[in-house]
Amino acid sequence: MNEAFWRNKRVLITGHTGFKGSWLSLWLSMVGARVAGFALTSPTTPSLYGLTRLDDLVESKISDIRDLARLERVVDDVAPEVVFHMAAQSVVLRSYESPVDTYSTNVMGTVNILEAIRRTNRGCTVVNVTTDKCYENRGWVWGYRESDRLGGHDPYSNSKACAELVGQAYRDSFFPVKDHGRHGVGLASARAGNVIGGGDWTPYQLVPEAVEALLRGNPVILRHPEAIRPWQHVLDCLDGYLCLAEHLAGDPLTFSSEWNFGPADGDSRPVSYLVELLAKHWGVAVPWVHDTQVRPPEAQELRLETRKAASLLGWRPRWPIDTALDMVARWYDGHHAGSDPRTLCLEQIGRYMVHASE
């Protein structure tokens, strides 16, 4: 992160009340950005947004990303220089329960933020945040590259592939790179791995379920203990978004494209590995048991190739999986000991920034 770039920068974050959005809002506020947010109320109770008192730091607009008229007014009022589009229905299992909600939020939400920017003629830098699951999963043991085919076998993954196509269509139709001088919009997409960190209470997610069980001394019930995912700390993920936005603002002709942000390949580990390491931290002898109920299918292996980001952005993950899990455990230890959640986050952000500058 180039702190000078973000000082007094007008930034709009859709989905700012969510887990990643809260960490990003806090980080940007910490370095002096003027942050506005557009989202529904916090999706969980408790929530990181509420615990860190982000209403004190963010110009928060509580509304639905599917409300184009409201979103257009906010974009016009805020006049953002940078937009991070993160509002989404982000849970795979919930997408099986509510596919219409998933598609309408993830696809039309992306249409709406880009349309609001188009209608208001607000030249800005836009990072469209999707997911590593936007690729057609073929069970490969090597990482997916930005040029690989989009797809998705479940409604969530498929909706995010659709969101990628929406971004590409808007860039080609309304924000063509060669005409940037006319419209002023630089548009790129960011595809990150499985993000972990303190302050996450998202349902059906591994770390929140593991922390809740292990802090009680109970084993974690795992649906797919052998499934391999590209795990990364939330700050590594957000650092990629910030790095991309900086480069995109400086050179939209070069950086208006798709980008993967994930861990080093050796840190793509089975679900069971994470739980066993967290169980060791809290001294739980039996880390997990296998869930024998019939569940919707999930991909067994997913990895990301990040050489493009390393080569052209100079970005690389800073915290390997063991460090990331240590940061997760420390955050929840502090929270359960009564420490202020905002202070816990700011301490970890500060530690990350020192590490990244070395």
C-alpha positions, 0 to 999 in steps of 0.5 A, a space after each residue: 500500500 502507498 499510504 500517500 495515494 490514499 490520503 484524502 482519497 474519496 473511496 466508495 465500498 459496496 458491501 462495507 458492512 460485511 467481513 472483508 468490507 469492514 476490514 477494508 473500511 477500517 484500513 482505508 480510514 486508518 491511512 486517511 481515506 474518506 470512505 463511504 459505504 453502500 450496503 445492507 445492515 451487517 449480515 451477522 450478529 455479532 458483526 465486525 462492522 458493529 464491534 469496530 464502530 465503523 459508523 464513526 469512520 464511514 459515511 454509511 448508506 444502508 440500502 440494497 445494491 439492487 436499488 439502482 435509483 438509490 445507488 445512482 444518487 449515492 454515486 453522484 453525491 459521493 463522487 468517488 475516485 475509487 470504487 471497490 464493489 464487494 456487495 454480494 451474497 457470498 455463501 455457497 450453501 446459501 446459494 442452494 437455498 436462495 438461488 434467485 437472491 444470489 443471482 439478483 444480488 451478485 449479477 444485477 448488483 454488479 450491473 447496477 454499480 457500473 450503470 450508476 457510474 455510467 449514468 453519473 459520468 463519474 470517472 473513477 477507478 473500479 475494482 470489481 471483486 469476485 472470487 476464485 470460484 468463478 472458474 469452471 472447476 475441472 479438478 486440476 491440481 495446478 492453479 487457475 489462470 486469469 485466462 482460463 474458462 469461467 463457469 461454476 457448478 453451484 449458483 454462487 460460483 456461477 453468479 460470480 462468473 456472470 458478474 465477471 462477464 458483466 464487468 467485461 461487457 461494460 468495459 468493452 461497451 461503455 468503458 473501453 480502455 482505448 477511450 479512457 480519456 473520454 469516459 475516465 473509468 478504469 475497470 478491473 476485476 479481482 479474484 481472491 482465494 478463501 479469506 480468513 481473519 478475525 471478526 468473521 461470523 459468516 454462516 457455513 464458513 470454516 473459520 467461524 464454525 471452527 472457532 465456535 466449536 474449539 473455544 468450547 473444547 468441542 471437535 469441529 464437524 467437517 463436511 469435506 475435510 479433504 477439500 483443498 482451498 487457497 487460504 489467505 489472510 484477509 489483509 493479504 487479500 485486501 492488500 492485493 485489491 489496494 495494490 491493483 487500485 493504485 496501479 489501475 488509477 495510474 495506468 488504466 490502459 495496462 491494468 484494466 483486466 482480470 487479476 488473481 490474488 491467492 497464497 503461495 501454492 504450498 499454502 493451498 491446504 486441506 480443510 482438516 489442516 486448518 482445523 488441526 492447527 487451530 485445535 492445537 492452539 486451543 489444546 483440543 485433543 480431537 480436532 474434528 469429526 466427519 459430517 455424515 449427512 448428505 450435503 450439496 457437492 463442493 469442488 475437491 480442489 481449487 488453486 490460484 495462479 498468481 504470477 500475473 499479479 507478482 510480475 506486473 503489480 509486484 504483489 505477493 502474499 506476506 503471511 503464510 498459512 501458519 502465520 495467518 492462522 496464528 493471527 486469527 487465533 490471536 484476534 479471537 483470543 483477544 476478543 474473548 478476553 475483552 479487548 477492543 475489536 477495533 484495536 485488535 484490527 488496527 494492531 494487526 493492520 499495523 503489523 502487516 504494514 510493517 511486514 510488507 515494508 521490510 
